[in-house]
Amino acid sequence: MPAFDLEINGPNTIQESERKGNARSLFWPWAGANVSLLALSYGSFFLGFGISFRQATFAAIIGTIASFLLVGISSLAGKRSNAPTMVLARASFGVKGSIVPGVLSYFIFVGWETVLVSLATLATGTVFARIGGIDQNLALILGFVIAVSLTVFGGVLGFGVIMKLQKILTVTTLAMTLVYIALTIDTVNWNAVTAIKDGSTQGFIGALIFGVTGIGLGWVNCAADYSLIFGVTGIGLGWVNCAADYSRYLPRTVSSKAVVGWTVLGASIVPIVLVIYGAALSASSKDLSDAIAMDPIGALTSLLPTWFLIPFALVAILGLVGGAILDLYSSGLALVSIGVPIKRHQAAIIDALIMLAGCIYIVWVADNFFYPFQGFLITLGVPVAVWSAIFVADVIMRKKAYIEKDLYDAQGMYGSINRGSIALMIIGTVIGWGFVTNTFGSWLSWQGYFLGAIGGKEGAWAYSNIGVIFALLIGFLGHMLLARKTISKQESV
């Protein structure tokens, strides 16, 4: 498939003649989606848990790798059976039952691609406001056109374009990020950094959970409540529901260890480095740390000479676009996988139009809609965590490829609806919501209804969002117990 041709494949299994490449190719889509300069601001949010630089470093490394390990494992399903993630979910939920996680994933993808493009637009306006002499609305339009053009170009044309485009985005963004570090390294005060004392166990665990489930929401510009975000829909867990989409073109003979390894490396190496460096910057200056909490983009530009502001704006846009491209592509696949009778690229075009309308509404019509909308998406994060755990457990337990014909037949071995998996999602979601907090809107204050059992909504565990971990455990262990015999019987046929 030539790099800039329209991809014709949709929910179907990729034919043997089209399977090519190696595990190393997975480095680029995942690196491109996670190479955002805004990861620098995450370091401040880790320290916001009241922990030391040393603890923040360990939390960032462990949390990020752990979250992307789930993505790597999920990528194995694509390599083994060469179908999109939401089609492969039929094995654990049933052919019709998979519509539940499919619809959920669709809302997540479309919602976050809208948020990311909106943030890229707003980031451009923020940077150009400091430069001066440029009309604010013109700057917003410029950022909007760049972000939308790249996102639609990759998401609609499909896999071949994405693999090529993400490599270009990664190299470009990484190069300019290194320039940013070189320009700001002198502001790091290592005496101040190392003087911060270790925090509590609860604080470290909260930061660790944030690393596992919340790093991706560093894309969310302006977050006074940022340390409260569990952001399952961002990096790590938020990518499990599309992991197989980018490994399904690989030959089945490719090493499974290599698939997992290159996925984890590509997705986590840059965020880890930037989070650690961002923590060092924030620990060096309380003023900078406070400014990042209110306005990450504006705070990060305050350290730069004027001549680098335009390249910085481009870095901010590209870092956000890399994630939006994957969201748009996978939203199209999710829509056709749940049974909507259209082609993949047609689904992507529909999603792009929704994204455009949403972005225009957020940026130019009703900016007060931004926080409630994020709150809604974050609320969906708990059921996403349950689904992710079920899917990962299913991949781990299966030793053979999925039976292709049965993935498309409700009368086949995977059945129509797997009631056990649906029940796990309900139970995991109810319990998970009970142990998380969500401050993006008063209408979300009902969450955290079980926190009274561990100290209340103002207690030591209130902002750790431990409910996400409970949701993961319920999904993973529950599916291990409920599906083991069924899977063994299926694979004995």
C-alpha positions in Angstrom: 0.0 0.0 0.0 1.7 3.3 -1.2 2.3 5.7 1.6 -0.2 8.4 0.5 -3.0 6.2 -1.0 -6.4 6.0 0.6 -6.7 2.9 2.8 -9.5 0.7 1.7 -9.5 -1.8 4.6 -11.9 -1.3 7.5 -13.3 -3.8 10.0 -12.1 -6.7 7.8 -9.2 -9.0 8.6 -6.0 -7.9 6.7 -5.1 -10.3 4.0 -1.9 -12.2 4.1 -0.5 -10.4 1.0 -0.9 -7.0 2.8 0.8 -8.0 6.0 4.3 -6.5 6.0 6.8 -4.6 8.1 8.4 -5.2 11.4 7.9 -4.5 15.1 10.2 -1.4 14.9 7.6 0.4 12.8 5.3 0.6 15.9 7.8 3.0 17.4 6.6 5.9 15.2 2.9 6.1 15.7 3.2 5.8 19.4 6.1 8.2 19.7 4.3 10.7 17.5 1.2 10.6 19.7 3.1 11.1 22.9 6.0 13.5 22.1 4.1 16.6 23.3 6.2 19.4 24.9 3.4 19.8 27.4 4.7 16.7 29.1 7.1 19.1 30.7 4.2 20.5 32.7 3.4 17.0 34.1 6.5 17.2 36.2 4.9 20.0 38.2 1.7 18.0 38.7 3.7 15.0 40.0 5.3 17.3 42.6 1.9 18.6 43.3 1.2 15.4 45.2 3.6 16.6 47.9 6.4 14.2 46.9 10.1 14.7 46.2 11.9 14.9 42.9 13.2 11.4 43.4 9.7 10.0 44.1 8.3 11.9 41.1 11.0 10.4 38.9 10.2 6.8 40.1 6.5 7.4 39.7 6.9 8.8 36.2 9.0 5.9 35.1 7.0 3.1 36.7 3.6 4.6 35.9 4.3 5.4 32.3 5.9 2.1 31.5 3.1 0.2 33.3 0.4 2.0 31.4 2.0 1.4 28.0 2.7 -2.2 28.8 -1.0 -2.7 28.6 -1.0 -1.0 25.2 1.9 -3.3 24.1 0.0 -6.4 25.2 -3.1 -5.3 23.4 -1.1 -4.7 20.3 -0.4 -8.5 20.3 -4.0 -9.1 19.4 -3.6 -7.1 16.2 -0.5 -9.0 15.2 -2.1 -12.4 16.0 -5.4 -11.8 14.2 -4.9 -8.8 11.9 -8.2 -7.0 12.7 -9.1 -3.7 14.4 -9.3 -3.6 18.2 -13.1 -3.2 18.3 -13.5 -6.3 16.1 -11.2 -8.3 18.3 -13.2 -7.2 21.3 -16.0 -9.4 20.0 -14.2 -12.4 21.4 -14.5 -11.2 25.0 -17.9 -9.4 24.7 -19.7 -11.3 21.9 -20.3 -10.0 18.4 -23.2 -7.9 19.4 -22.1 -7.3 23.0 -19.0 -5.6 21.7 -21.2 -2.7 20.7 -21.0 -1.5 24.3 -17.2 -0.9 24.5 -17.4 0.1 20.8 -19.8 3.0 21.4 -17.9 4.0 24.5 -14.6 4.0 22.6 -16.2 6.0 19.8 -17.3 8.8 22.1 -13.9 8.8 23.7 -12.0 9.1 20.4 -14.2 11.8 18.9 -14.3 13.7 22.2 -10.5 13.7 22.7 -9.7 14.4 19.0 -11.9 17.5 19.4 -10.2 18.5 22.7 -6.7 18.0 21.2 -7.4 20.1 18.1 -9.0 22.8 20.3 -6.0 22.8 22.6 -3.7 23.1 19.6 -5.7 26.1 18.4 -5.7 27.8 21.8 -2.0 27.1 22.3 -1.2 29.0 19.2 -3.2 32.0 20.4 -1.4 31.9 23.8 2.1 31.8 22.2 1.4 34.6 19.7 -0.1 36.7 22.4 3.3 36.9 24.0 5.0 37.7 20.7 2.6 40.6 20.1 1.7 42.5 17.0 -0.4 39.6 15.7 -4.2 39.6 15.9 -5.4 37.0 18.4 -8.2 35.7 16.2 -5.8 35.4 13.2 -3.4 33.4 15.4 -6.2 31.1 16.5 -7.3 30.6 12.9 -3.7 29.7 11.9 -3.4 27.1 14.6 -6.8 25.7 13.7 -6.0 25.3 10.0 -2.6 23.6 10.7 -4.0 21.2 13.3 -7.2 20.3 11.4 -5.4 19.9 8.1 -2.8 17.4 9.5 -5.4 15.6 11.6 -7.8 15.1 8.7 -5.1 14.3 6.2 -3.8 11.4 8.3 -7.0 10.2 9.9 -9.0 10.0 6.7 -6.4 8.7 4.3 -5.5 6.0 6.8 -2.8 3.6 7.9 0.0 4.3 5.3 -0.2 8.0 5.7 -0.3 7.8 9.5 2.9 5.6 9.6 4.7 8.1 7.5 3.3 11.3 9.0 3.9 10.2 12.6 7.6 9.6 11.8 7.9 13.1 10.5 6.0 14.6 13.4 8.2 12.7 15.9 11.5 13.7 14.4 10.5 17.3 14.0 8.9 17.7 17.5 11.8 15.9 19.2 14.4 18.0 17.5 12.7 21.3 18.6 12.1 19.8 22.1 15.9 19.3 22.5 16.4 22.9 21.5 13.9 23.9 24.2 15.9 21.9 26.8 19.1 23.4 25.7 17.7 27.0 26.0 16.3 26.3 29.5 18.8 24.0 31.2 20.5 26.8 32.9 17.4 27.6 34.9 17.5 24.3 36.8 18.6 24.8 40.4 19.8 21.3 41.4 20.2 22.4 45.1 16.6 23.3 45.2 15.6 20.2 43.4 17.4 17.8 45.7 16.3 19.8 48.8 12.6 18.7 48.5 11.9 16.0 51.1 10.1 12.7 50.4 6.3 12.9 50.7 3.8 10.5 52.1 3.0 7.0 50.9 -0.4 8.2 49.8 1.1 11.0 47.8 3.5 8.7 46.0 0.8 6.2 45.2 -1.4 9.0 44.0 1.4 10.2 41.7 2.0 6.6 40.6 -1.7 6.2 39.7 -1.5 9.6 37.9 1.5 8.2 35.9 -0.5 5.0 35.0 -3.7 6.7 34.1 -3.4 10.5 33.8 -0.3 11.6 31.9 -2.2 12.1 28.7 -4.3 14.9 30.1 -1.3 17.1 30.3 -2.8 18.1 26.9 -5.5 19.8 28.8 -4.4 23.4 28.9 -5.0 25.5 32.0 -5.7 23.1 34.9 -5.8 24.5 38.5 -7.3 21.1 39.4 -4.8 19.2 37.3 -3.5 17.0 40.0 -7.1 15.7 40.5 -7.3 14.3 37.0 -7.1 10.5 36.5 -7.4 10.9 32.7 -7.8 7.3 31.7 -8.7 8.6 28.3 -5.3 10.1 27.7 -2.0 8.3 27.3 -1.6 4.7 28.3 -4.9 3.3 29.2 -6.7 5.6 26.8 -4.8 3.9 23.9 -5.7 0.3 24.8 -8.9 0.5 22.8 -7.1 1.2 19.6 -3.7 -0.6 20.1 -4.4 -3.4 17.6 -5.4 -0.9 14.9 -1.7 -0.1 14.4 -0.3 -3.6 14.6 -2.8 -5.4 12.4 -0.7 -5.0 9.3 2.2 -6.9 10.8 2.9 -10.5 9.7 1.9 -13.1 12.3 5.5 -14.3 12.4 6.8 -11.1 14.0 8.2 -11.5 17.5 5.6 -10.9 20.2 8.2 -9.6 22.5 9.4 -7.1 19.9 5.8 -5.9 19.3 5.4 -5.2 23.0 8.9 -3.7 23.4 8.8 -1.3 20.5 5.3 -0.1 21.5 6.3 0.6 25.0 9.6 2.2 24.0 8.0 4.5 21.4 5.2 5.6 23.6 7.0 6.1 26.9 10.6 7.2 26.3 10.0 10.8 25.5 7.2 11.4 28.1 9.4 10.0 30.8 12.4 12.2 29.9 10.2 15.3 29.6 8.3 14.7 32.9 11.5 14.3 34.8 13.0 17.4 33.2 9.7 19.3 33.9 9.8 18.2 37.5 13.4 19.6 37.8 12.2 23.0 36.3 9.3 23.2 38.6 11.3 22.3 41.7 13.7 25.0 40.8 11.1 27.8 40.9 7.9 27.9 42.9 6.7 30.8 40.7 7.1 28.6 37.6 5.4 25.7 39.3 2.4 27.9 40.3 2.2 29.4 36.8 2.2 25.9 35.2 -0.8 24.9 37.4 -2.7 27.8 35.9 -1.4 28.0 32.3 1.1 25.4 31.2 1.6 26.9 27.7 2.2 30.4 29.0 4.4 29.3 31.8 6.7 27.2 29.5 7.1 30.2 27.1 8.2 32.5 29.9 11.6 30.7 29.9 12.2 31.3 26.2 13.8 34.0 24.1 11.4 35.7 21.7 13.0 34.2 18.6 12.0 30.7 19.7 8.3 31.4 20.4 7.1 30.6 16.8 9.0 27.3 16.7 7.6 26.6 20.2 4.1 27.2 18.9 4.7 24.7 16.1 6.0 22.2 18.6 2.9 22.6 20.7 0.6 22.1 17.7 2.5 19.1 16.3 2.6 17.4 19.7 -1.1 17.6 20.1 -1.9 16.7 16.4 0.0 13.4 16.7 -2.6 12.2 19.2 -5.5 13.6 17.3 -4.5 11.8 14.2 -4.7 8.4 15.9 -8.0 9.3 17.6 -9.6 10.3 14.3 -8.4 7.2 12.5 -9.5 4.8 15.3 -12.8 6.6 15.7 -13.6 5.7 12.1 -12.6 2.1 12.7 -14.7 2.0 15.8 -17.8 3.3 14.1 -17.7 0.8 11.3 -16.7 -2.0 13.7 -20.0 -1.5 15.7 -21.9 -2.1 12.5 -22.5 1.3 10.9 -22.8 0.4 7.1 -20.3 2.8 5.6 -16.6 2.7 4.5 -13.8 3.5 7.0 -12.8 6.7 5.3 -16.4 7.8 5.2 -16.7 7.2 8.9 -13.5 9.2 9.4 -14.9 12.1 7.4 -18.1 12.1 9.5 -16.0 12.1 12.7 -13.8 15.0 11.2 -16.9 17.1 10.7 -18.0 16.5 14.3 -14.5 17.4 15.4 -14.5 20.6 13.3 -17.9 21.7 14.7 -16.9 20.9 18.3 -13.6 22.7 18.0 -15.2 25.8 16.5 -17.8 25.8 19.3 -15.2 25.4 22.1 -12.8 28.0 20.7 -15.0 30.7 19.3 -18.5 30.2 20.7 -18.7 28.8 24.2 -15.3 28.4 25.9 -17.1 27.7 29.2 -18.2 24.4 27.6 -14.6 23.2 27.7 -14.4 22.1 31.4 -17.8 20.3 31.6 -17.0 18.5 28.3 -13.6 17.3 29.7 -15.5 16.2 32.9 -17.8 14.1 30.8 -14.9 12.5 28.9 -13.0 11.8 32.1 -16.2 10.2 33.6 -16.1 7.8 30.7 -12.6 6.9 31.7 -13.6 4.5 34.5 -15.6 2.2 32.2 -12.7 2.5 29.7 -10.4 1.2 32.4 -12.6 -1.8 33.1 -12.9 -2.6 29.4 -9.1 -2.2 28.9 -8.4 -4.7 31.7 -10.9 -7.2 30.3 -9.3 -6.9 26.8 -5.8 -7.3 28.2 -6.7 -10.3 30.3 -8.3 -11.9 27.2 -5.2 -11.3 25.1 -3.0 -12.8 27.8 -5.1 -15.9 28.3 -5.4 -16.7 24.6 -2.5 -18.7 23.1 -3.9 -18.9 19.5 -5.2 -16.5 17.0 -8.9 -15.5 17.1 -11.1 -17.5 14.7 -11.7 -15.0 11.9 -15.1 -16.1 10.7 -16.5 -16.3 14.2 -15.6 -12.7 14.9 -18.2 -11.7 12.3 -20.9 -14.2 13.1 -23.1 -13.8 16.2 -23.9 -17.6 15.9 -20.2 -18.5 16.1 -18.1 -19.6 19.0 -17.8 -16.1 20.5 -21.6 -15.8 20.7 -23.8 -12.8 20.5 -23.5 -11.2 24.0 -21.1 -12.2 26.8 -23.1 -11.3 29.8 -20.2 -11.9 32.2 -18.1 -9.2 30.5 -21.0 -6.8 30.5 -21.6 -7.5 34.2 -17.9 -6.8 34.9 -18.1 -3.5 33.2 -21.1 -2.5 35.2 -19.7 -3.6 38.5 -16.2 -2.1 37.8 -17.7 1.2 36.7 -20.0 1.5 39.8 -17.1 0.8 42.2 -14.6 2.8 40.2 -16.7 5.9 40.2 -17.2 5.5 43.9 -13.5 6.0 44.6 -12.6 8.9 42.2 -13.1 12.6 42.3 -14.0 14.8 39.3 -14.0 18.6 39.8 -14.7 19.7 36.2 -18.3 20.5 37.0 -20.8 20.6 39.9 -22.9 18.0 38.1 -20.1 15.5 38.5 -19.8 15.9 42.3 -21.8 12.7 42.8 -18.6 10.7 42.0 -16.6 9.5 45.0 -19.6 8.1 46.9 -17.5 5.4 48.4 -14.6 7.6 49.5 -16.1 7.8 53.0 -14.7 4.3 53.6 -11.1 5.5 53.2 -11.2 9.0 54.8 -13.8 10.9 52.7 -13.5 13.4 49.8 -11.0 15.5 51.7 -9.0 12.6 53.1 -5.5 11.4 52.3 -6.7 9.2 49.5 -9.3 11.6 48.0 -7.3 12.8 45.1 -5.4 9.5 44.4 -8.2 8.3 42.2 -7.7 4.8 43.5 -11.0 3.9 41.9 -9.2 3.6 38.5 -7.0 0.8 40.0 -10.1 -0.9 41.5 -11.8 -0.8 38.0 -8.7 -2.3 36.4 -8.5 -5.1 39.0 -12.2 -5.9 38.7 -12.0 -6.1 34.9 -8.7 -8.1 34.8 -9.2 -10.6 37.6 -12.9 -10.9 36.9 -12.3 -11.9 33.3 -9.5 -14.2 34.3 -12.0 -16.1 36.6 -15.1 -16.0 34.4 -13.5 -16.6 31.0 -10.7 -19.1 31.6 -12.8 -22.3 31.0 -14.6 -20.7 28.0 -11.3 -19.7 26.3 -9.7 -23.1 27.0 -12.8 -24.7 25.3 -12.6 -22.4 22.3 -8.9 -23.0 21.7 -9.4 -26.8 22.0 -11.6 -26.8 18.9 
